[in-house]
Structures are given as structure tokens and as C-alpha cells.
């Protein structure tokens, strides 16, 4: 069996005020650096064998802190863990997005809607689960950390629990949280959801 620790990146200074998406140059703030350090201390107890992270700066910084605590020297950059491609929405404030009817459709009909770049939650769920299945086939009995983004982790959880993607607002994936999935014999189950490290 392969144990996956799906970690949402720690907080940047303006989390909650704008849609970061795939915008460049968004790094962890002071609070986020402290969160990432605590994540490392928590995950050091799990005998982590490898860390994979989205290419975004905030995930790379979070992964580096975990790697340092776990005695690992490398973090694998994985495109499959990247943030949803929000296209022209990336970098906009939520007040700006609130005026866009397509934004409202995205948030009310996630099972059907597409971002301006054309990505759906189904696309996101498919890419992260395919990545996890490939890792599980190669790394049986490993404990692996995947550092990603809230909606990517939510897409994985919805797929594993066989929930509609419209269920996304019914559970939280907080900054610097850990959601644990266990993969065995081509199947996966949810072990923990949104563990907050004090």
C-alpha cells in the first residue's frame, strides 16, 4: 500500500484576497514560512520517502521546508500537481471576479463548468489520480508527500469518494493542511481530511 500525504501549500500574504492561480512570483509570507516549518516537523514522524510538488513558488517553498525536516535532498516537480489553469482569472481579486457570470457558474456548477483556459474539475481530478496511480505502481509500501493546491486536492478527494465535483464547498482544504489517502491494489480510500498542524 502507498500512503499519500496531500499537502496544501502554506499561506502567502494575500491568501483569500485574490485568485493566485498560476501567477508567477507568489511566495510564502512570514506566517506561511512558519506553517511550512510546522508541516515539516509533523511529517518527519511519517518516514517520508519522496516529495513531489506543483511548480508554483508557494508549493516549492512548502515542499523544501518539509524535505529539510525529513532529511530529503530533492523535491520532484510534478505538473500533475499544478494549480488549476484559471487563464485570465489568475491574479484577479475576488471582488473583480464577482462581476463575472462565468465565475459564478464555475462556483455553482463545478461538475460542468470550465475555466477561461478550458480546464474542468474532472480534468484536474483525472490528472492527479493518474499521477498517484503511477506512483503507487512504482512505489508500493511508500509514504509520499504531494504538495499541491486546495482545488486540486478537493478534486482528488471527490474522485476517491465518488462525489460530484459540485460537492467541493462542503469540505475544507486549508492552507498548510494535510489530507491523507491510502492506495492499495488500484483502489484508494480517504484516511484523514484537512488535518491542521498546530
N, C-alpha and C positions, 0 to 999 in steps of 0.2 A: 504494500500500500504506500501511496505517496501523500504526504501531508503538505498542503499548500497554505501558507500564511499570506493572505491577500491584504496588503497594507495600503491604505490611502496615504498619500504624501502628507507631510506635516504642513502647517499653515504658512502661507505668505502673508504679508502685512495687510493686504486688502481683500482677504477671503470673504466672500459674501457680498461684496460691493460691485463686482463686475465679473463677467464671464471670461476667465483666463483662457480657456480652450488651449489651442496650440500656439498662443502668442509667445514670442521669444523674450528672454530676459526676466522672467518672473521667478525670483529666488525666494528661499525661505526668509521670513522675518526673524526677529530675535526670539519671539515666542515659539516659532516653528523649529528653530535650531534646538531649543530646549526640549521640545516634543520629540524630535528625532533622536536626541541623546537618550531619552527615557525609553523610546521604542527599542533602541539597541540594547539597553540594559535588560528589558523584558525578554527579547528574543534570544539573548545569549544563553538562556536556560534551555533552549529547544534543540541544540545540536544542529544548527543550520548548516547545510552542505553547499548551498549556492543561492545567489541573489540575482534576480532578474528585475529590470526596471524599465519603465517608459523612458523615451529620450528627453522628456521635458526637464528643465533645470531643477525644478522643485522635487521631482521624483528622484533624480540623480543624487541630490544633496541628502535626501532622506535615506536612500539606499547606502550611501557612503558612510553615514553615521552607524547604520546597522552593521555594515560589513566590518567597520573598525571594532565595534564591540564584540563581534562574533569571531574575530581573528581571520577574516577573509580578505584577500588582497584584490579581488576582482568583482565587478558588477557587470553582468551581461545586459547590454542594451537590447530591448525587445520591442520592435514596432507593434507587435500584437497587443502590448500593454498600453499603447499610446492613448492619450485623451481622445474623446470623440472629435471628429473633424467637424467643427461648427462653422467653418468657412467664414463668411463676412460677419457672423455674430461674435467671433472671438475678439476680445478686448472691449466690447461694449458694456456699458453699465446696465444693471438690471432695470433701471428707470428707462433707458433708451429702448431696451428690448421689450418692455411692457407695451410700447406703442406699436409693435409689430404683430399682426394677426397670426403670422406663421409661427412665431414664438409661442403664442398661446396654444396653437394646435399641437406643437411639439410637446408641450407640457400636459395637455389633456388627452392626447391620442398617441402615446409613445409606441403602441403596437403597430401603428400605421404610418406615422409622420416621418419625414426626412428632414435633416438639417439642410441649410443652403448648399453645403458641399455634397449632399446626396447620401449621407450615411444614416442608417437606421439603427435602432437599438438591437434589432435582430442581427444586423451586420456585426455590431460590436460584440454581442453575445457569442456569435459564431467564431469570431477571431480569437477571443480569449479562451474559449473552451477548446478549440482546436489546438492552441498553444499548450494548454495544460495537459491535454490528452497525449500530445507528442512528448512532453517532458515526462509524464508518468510512464510512458512506454520505455523511455531510456533510463529513467532514474527511479526504479521501483524501490520502495522502502527508504526514500529520501525525505528529508524535511527541507522544503524550499520556500523562499520568500519571493513574492511577486509584488513590486511596488508600483501602484497604478493610481487611478483616479476614481472618484465617487461613482460616476455613472457606469464606468467600465466594470467595477466590482458589483454594482447593482445588476448589471446585465448578466454577469456570471451567476449570481445568486438566483435571479429569476429563471434562468435556464435550468439550473440544478434542481430547483424546487418545482419546476414545471408551472410557473406563474406567468400570467400575461405580463408583458412589459409595462402595461398600464398600472401595475402594482407598485411601480418604482417609488411613489411618495409615501408608501405605507411603512417603510423602514428606513432607518438612518445608516449612513456610512460617513462617519465624522472624520475630520482631519486627524491624522495620526492614529487611526483606529486599525484594529486587526480583525479580519474575518477569516475563519479557518474552514477549509474544505478538505475532505478526505477522498482520494481517488483510489479505487480498487477494482480490478477486473473490468475496466471500461466503464465503470459507473462512478458517480460521485455523490457525496452527501455533505450537508452543512453541519459543521461541528459547533462553531460559535459565530455570532454575528455582532459586528460593531463593538468589539472589546476596546474599551478606553483605558489607556495606560495612565495611571495617576502620577 
